[in-house]
Amino acid sequence: MTKLQDVAEIAGVSTATVSRTMNNPELVDPATRSKVEKVIHSVGYTRNETARSLALSSTRTIGILADTFSSPYFTTILDETIKFLQRHNYFAIVEITGNLPGQIDEHKQQLAWQSLISRRVDAIIILSVIAETALLDSLIKEFPASVVMSQAFDKNNLPCITFDDRASGRIAAQYLLEKGHTQIAMLTGPERKVDSSERTLGFIEELAKHGIELPTLNLCSGNYTILGGQKAMQTLLDSSAKFTAVFAQNDHMALGAITTCHKAGVEIPNDLSFVGHDDSEFARVSLPNLTSIRQPLKNMSQAAATFAMNLSKKNLNEALLPEPQIHFQPELVERDSVKELC
């Protein structure tokens, strides 16, 4: 059986370099890394992960707590996180709470949490929205090796990956105002979702800076779903609300709303303009292609995975992130769904 020492001898490097190539490839010179990887593949070297985990008191497994597999937001994060973990020879166990958009069942969250802990994961990445700070606090006290994503948590320097949702709202408002739109409607997410309330606040604040008030009639919840976007858009069309543009707080709702508009004979963007949020695949395939606010989900996922690996038992990784919390900013991606008014 080929040993790590054999790989090092054939490649002409130290055993530490071989180990680093397998565990932290980004820390190895690209030319050296390529040489070592070629030797590993040519001799068919595989590491005994079971023996290694026992020796290190580690399972090299990261738990991920999510709400659902049905949302492109969650599936994108899961995909990027798991791929990054695999590149560093970690495994992932995903537990979903089964909570739907707008639904927060703490009992389901606790059951999924306990399931991850019972599987002896080294760290947990929390994607599930935990609305009650007291619950989040108690979970983390039980299992401190946790990373919170898209939800600020300031206690004990807990690693957090956050996104500036209020800035998203401001950017959407700024863009529509620059295009000449002053009568605007907004499709919001679930009431208890912090990201939705932050986007709403940012949007309203930016309009207020320009002396524009958003009428209550122009606000309608679409619950972050395609069907919700369809229903919310129909409600707006049937009302006496006046608007030339719509800010949908995610692309799902925007797609549903645009579908409703097509059925009603409302042409996008000639009759009505749209800005979405998340820059999902829907933004690139909708007709017309949707202008949207981008979240850097790949970078956010990789940061969360790195935090989790750094929290794993025996601190198996050498590359530590310099600060306990990383804050990501939005970016507007302009496409064809907004008309410039004269």
N, C-alpha and C positions, 0 to 999 in steps of 0.2 A: 504494500500500500504506500502510495506517495505521501511523504510528509512535508510539512511546511519548510523544514530545513532543506529538503531536496529542491523545492521551488526556488529558494533563496540562492542555493549553490548554482543551479542552472542559469538563473537570471543574473548572477554576479552581484547580488545585493544582500543586505542584511535581512535577518528574519523579521526585524522590526519594520523594515520597509515593506515586506510582503504583507505583514499584518496591517500596516497602515493603508496599504493599497486596497485591502478588502474591507476595512472598517471605515476609513476616512479618505476616500480617493481624492477628494478635493485638496488635501494637504500634500499630495505627492506630485513632484514634477511630472508634467504630461508625458514627456518622453520615457521617463523611468516607469511611470504607471503603465504605459502601453506595453513596454517590454515585459513587465511582471505579469500583466493580464494575458499576454500571448503564451507565456510559459504555463500559467495556470490552466488555460484551455487546452494546450497541447498535451500536457501530462494528465489531464483529467483530475486535477486536485480538487477535493471537496473537504470541507471542514466538518468535524464532528460537533455539530451545534449542541447536541444534547449534553455531551461531556463538558463542553465549554460553558454552557449555561449553568450546569451544576457547580462547576468550579468557581464561577463568578457569582453564584446565588442570584442568577438572572435568567429570565425566560426569553430575553431579547424580543419581547412582545409588547406592543403599544395598544392600549384599548382606545377606541373611538366611540363616543356617545353622540348619536345623532337622533333626529326626530323621524326621518322618513327617507326612503330611497327614491321617492317619486319626484322630488324637486331637483331640477338641474343645478340649482345652487349647491345642494348637499352632494349630489353625485359628482360634480366637478371637484369640489373640495376633497371628497373621499378618494377619487381617482388620483389626484395630484399628491395627496398625502401618502397614500399607500405606495405609489410608485417611488416616491422619494425615500420612504422607509426601506423598501426592498433594495434600493441601490446601496444602502448602508447595512445590508444584511440584518434587518429587523423584520418582524412579522407584525401583522395587524389583526385585531379582533374588533369587529364592529357590532355594536348593539344599538337597536333603534327603539325609541320609546313608543312609536306608533302614534304620536301626537300629530294631528293635522294642522295646517296653517290656521292660526287663531285659537288653537286649542292647547292648553297647558295643563296636563294631568301630572301632578307631582308624584303620585303613587307609581305611575308608569316609569317616571324618571328614576325614582329610587330603586325599582326592581331591576331596570337595565344597568344601573350603576353597580348594584350588588353582584350582578352576573359577571361584570367585567372584573371586579375585585376577586371573585371566587376563582377566576381563571388565572390568577397570579400574574397579571400584567405588570410591567415595570413602571408604566406611567399611563395617564389617561388624557386624551384630548377631548374637551367638552365643546361639541358643536350645538347640542341641544340648548334651546333658549330656556334658562331657568329664571323665571320672573322674580321669585322671592329670594331676596338677598340672604335671608336667614337659612333657607334650604341650601343655597350654594355654599354658604359659610360652613354649614354642618357637614356637607359632603366632602369639602376640601380638608376639614379638620380630620375626617376619617381617613382620607387618602391624600396627603399633601403633594405627592408627585403628580400634579395636575396642571394642565394648560387650558386656559379659557380662551375661546376664539370668538371674535365679534361681540364681545360683551366685557365692558370694563369691570375690573375687580381690583380695588386698590389695597387690599389688606395683605400684609406680610410679603410684599413684593412678589406676589404670585405672577408667573408668566402669563401675559395676556397679549393676544393679537387683536387689535381693534382697527376699525375703519371709520373715517370721519363722515358719518351719514348726514350730519347737519351741513357740511360743506357740499355734499351732493345736491341737497335741496337748493342751496344758494346758487350753485353752478347752473342747474336747470333753469332757475328763474332768470339769472343773468342772460343766458343764451336766448331765451324766448323774448325777453325785453329788447335785446340787441336786434332781434329779427322783427321788431315792431309790434309784438303781441302784448296787449295790456289787459285783455279779457281772457282769462285762463281758468281752466278747470283742473282738478287734481284727483286722481284715483289713488287712495291710500291703502295701506296694508292693515293687518289685524290691529285692533285697538291696543292690545297689551304688548305689542312688539315695539321694543325701544328703537330699533332702526327706522321703523315707519314714523314714529312720533318725532324723531330727530330730523328726518327728511322733510316732514311737514313744517316743523319750526324753521328750519333753514330757508325753505321756500317762501313762507309767509314773511319772515324777517327781511328777506331781500326785496320782495315786492314793496313792503312798507317803507324801505329806504328810498324808494322812488315814488312815494305817495300813493301807492296802489293798495287797496284792501281787497282781500280774497273773500267774496261772499260765501256764506255758509252753504248756500244752494249749489255752489260750484265744487263742493267737496263731497266725494262719494267713496265708500269703502268697497274695494274689490277683493279683499281677503287674500291677496297675493296669488290668486289662481286665474286660469284662463276663463273658466265659467264665471267667476266673480267679476272679471273685467268685462265680459259680455253683458252681464246683468247691470253692472254699474253704469256702463255706457248707455244702455237703453234707458235707464232711469234719468240720466242727464239729458238725453235727446228728447225724452217725453216731458221734461220740466220746462220752466220758463227761463232757465239759466242761459246767460249769454256768454259765449266763449269762442275764440278762434283757434285755441291751442289747448292741448291736454298734456299734463305731466303725469305719467303713470309710474308709480314707485317701484314697479319691477316689470320686466319684459313680458312675463306671463300675462299680466293684466293688460298691457299694451296690445298684445296679440289678440286677446279676446275682444278688446274694445274696437280694434281696427276691423275685425271680422264683423262685428255688429254694424259698424259704419258702412262697410261694403254692402251689406244686406239692405241697409236703409237708403242706399244711393248717395251716401256722403263720400266724396272723393278725397283721398289723402295724397298729397298735402294741400291740394287746391282749395278744398272747402274747410278742411280742419287739419291742423298740424299736431304732431305727436313727438314727445321725448319719453324714452323709457329709462330703465335702470338695470344694471348688471352687465350689459353688453354680452348677453348670452347668445347661443346659436340662433335663437329665435330672431334676434335683431338683424342677423345677417341673411335670413331667408324670408322674412316678412315682405309683403308687397304693399308699399315700397319698403326698401331696406330702412330699418329703424335707427334714428339717432338715439344714442343711449349713453348713460353714465357708466363708466367701466369701474369694476372692482378688480384689483390685481389678485384674483383668487389663487393663481399658481404661486406667486411669491408669498402670499399669506399662508397657504398650506405648507409650503416648505419651511417657513419660519416656525410654524406650530410643531411640525415634525422634529425640527432641530431642537426646539425647547424640550420636547418630550424625551428625545434620546439623551439630552444632557441631564435630565432628571432621573433617568433609569438607574437602577442599582449599580453601585460601584463607579458611577459616572464614567461609563464605558467610552464616551467620546472625548476627544481632545479639544475640539474646536468649540469654545463657549461663546454664546452671543453676549455682547458687551452690556446690554441693559435688560432688565426683567420684562419690559413691555415695549412692543413695537407698534407704531401707529401708522396706518397706511392712508393715502390720500386718493380721492376720486379723480377721474379724467374723463372729459367729454369726448365721445367718438361721433363725429358728424357724418350723417349719411343723407338720405333723401326724404325724410318724413316731415321736414319743417319748411314751410313757405315763408319767404321774406316779404313782409307787407310793405307797400309803398308809403 
